[in-house]
């Protein structure tokens, strides 16, 4: 059974680790735009206008449209990227 001081140290270390891991992501999320135009979405995805159109037309990436302007929710883009993330199988993985 840990002493009160040991317990406080364990909790403090766990909280500090969680803050170090999550704080940068939370700050980015709190300070960014929610909706991106086509140019911003292309930059975030690192793709061409043609590929972005393909993703949109195939229903792979949701979008909003007002008149001729198209907007993408940054959370939809992140979900798309997360869904298509490829993890290396072994250390010898090559691109």
Secondary structure as UniProt FT lines:
FT   HELIX           4..31
FT   STRAND          35..37
FT   HELIX           38..45
FT   HELIX           49..57
FT   TURN            58..59
FT   STRAND          64..66
FT   TURN            67..68
FT   STRAND          69..73
FT   HELIX           74..83
FT   TURN            91..92
//
